[in-house]
Amino acid sequence: MTSATAHEIPAAASDQIDQIRALLDRTRAQFSQLATSSCERLMELFGLSAFELDIVLFCAAAELDIESADLCAAFHNDSRLAFPTFRAAVSLLPGADWRATLPVAPLRHWKLIEVAPGDLLMTSQLSLAEPVLHFLMGAPCIDAALQPLLQRVDSPRVLPSCYRPTVERLAALIARDEKPETIAQVGGDATLDGRQLAAAACGANGLRLYAFSPAQVASCTAMERENLQRLIERDAALCGFGLLIEAGDASPSERAAAAKLADNFAGVCVVRGNTSMELHQHRVEKLVVNRPGAADRHALWTVALGEDADGVSEQIDRLAAEFALDSETILRMGSTARRQVREGEESDLGDLLLESCHADARAALGGLTQHIEAKAGWADIVLPESSLEVLRAISAQVRQQRKVLETWGFAGQTARGLGISALFHGQSGTGKTLAAEILARDLRLDLFRIDLSQIVSKYIGETEKNLRTIFDAAENTGAVLLFDEADALFGKRSEVRDSHDRYANIEVSYLLQRVECYRGLAILTTNLRAALDTAFLRRISFFVNFPFPDQPLRRSIWQRMFPAAMPSEGLDFDKLSRLNLAGGNIRNIALHGAYIAADRGEPVRMEHLLIAARRECAKLERPLGAAETGGWV
């Protein structure tokens, strides 16, 4: 049975039918004045019959026409039922069809109307979903329940030429009228640009773009997620937008939810992320969006700075070479820096741009790394000449990296082995971290120490995820990464005895790949070189030995240890150099001796250093012989 007949539902008085139809005509006319063909467009979008459209207008009239309540109450002969119901609709509206009341029918499936809870379906209140009313009134908007979950993605202000083929391909996939067999997945390392290129492709098809992360609804039940999907699909049709499903940093369960949403989404859908997704109803076409190359970044900085670009040409060269930023980030930073200089907040545009890029890198790397402010210079370190020569070679290679890789074309031959890595090996306190600081200062790069306690996780896959976050963020900046005590993280791969060994080896293999491909400088420090996996050793560019200092080196360390402003009296560096300790321990003794002297109101003398030396050796559980300190006081 498809139609409601007179003997099933009591016939309404003819004057009530005429009044209801007149009400619908007034409502339809009102929508025609505000938004031409909004009713016909609604029928087309959701496949509504004429009867179902009349139910929508019936509910809209309850919102807009004061007579609606009286007519409904009169029909039901009950003042408590002064609202539209399915009983009134099938009795009063032409072409009544019982199938319109079903949960799978368009009105309820797409949540165009809401059925209030009640004992009886036919007398429960029907109301129009708010976004549907706004659509009919010519002012479409997203449901209030969705607004916290959807993020508007804007098209790029400037589209680099390297991205145009990708946008055209993506726009062609979106342009298909029928539900496409292919869903586009946008990957690559340009997260922000990938989002904006998807927005540009949607814009070429007259659509806006909103991003949605499955992580926001991870705790929802399956039914709640399905209802949410219906709301998104409805508003996507009403408001004319495509959906960008963010699966880049999703967990396995979240990726599964994202795949299901993409596979069943009734509308334009794009997935962002590098991890492969398994779909059952669609084929996935991957589009790779990597950050612009150095030449494109140079052009973007020039555009972003406008007429101010000529005055900072040298800084633009450096920014383009060192900071692999998304195009939108470059445009934003350039615009902000120009405004700050014009308004007098800053005076030097070049320095401001450089500091902005460094600050952006620190924010991206802050959670899993420790930023070290590089203050030490070449004069602050004492090493054998052979070790200093290797450190200078590292600095030179980093400075010339762009010329060799980009200008001379070595990067075009292979993507492997282009990074610069160094292993600093030697006992604790011999200056390994100090050398990293010196290199960072010499190269004017940020130095980040990797916090191993935050990186290594007992959960499978989490260590690689943390490392990927660090390397991806560092790739933008050319920062110096310092893996302190790296043997704990880069140790020898073990024989596979169980699943834990297998996943530990996977972590090591992943690290091998990222260290080899990292375009910046990666420094590994270890107290025991033999503890490192030989596969790492093959891929490391430089080895720098930090030997335990002999007496001449220790004398030089003592001479460099005391600031010129420090008052001193009778310091004998020959006697001090007999103390057989590394540079780090010498620094502790010098500093603690200075505190002792300052507390006594005296200049730093040998007696103060002797007290500090005894404390340092006691800390190390090491005897202090007379041969080392004889004649100090």
ABEGO torsion letter per residue (X at the ends): XABBBAAABBBBBAAAAAAAAAAAAAAAAAAAAABBGAAAAAAAAAGBBAAAAAAAAAAAAAAABAAAAAAAAAAAGBAABBBBBAAAAAAABBGBBAAAABAABAAAAAGABBBBBBABAAABBBBBBAAAAAAAAGBBBBBAAAAAABBBBBBBABBBAAAAAAAAAAAAAAABABBBABBBBBBEABAAAAAAAAAAAAAAAGBBBBBBBAAAAAABBAAAAAAAAAAAAAAAAAAGBBBBBBAAABBAAAAAAAAAAAAABBEBBBBBEABBBBBAABBBBBBBBBBBBAAAAAAAAAAAAEAAAAAAAAAAAAAAAABBBBAAAAAAAAAAAAAAAAAGABABAAAAAAAAAAAAAAAAAAAABBBBBBABBAAABBBBAAAAAAAAAAAAAAAAAAAAAAAAGAAAABABGABBBBBBBEBBGAGAAAAAAAAAAAAGBBBBBBBAAAABBABBGAAAAAAAAAAAAAAAAGBBBBBBGAAAAABBBBBBABAAAAAAAAAAAAAAAAAAABABBBBBBBABAAABBAAAAAABABBBBBBBBBAAAAAAAAAAABBAABBBBGBBAAAAAABBBBAAAAAAAAAAAAAAAAAAGBBBBAAAAAAAAAAAAAAAGBBBBAAAABGAX
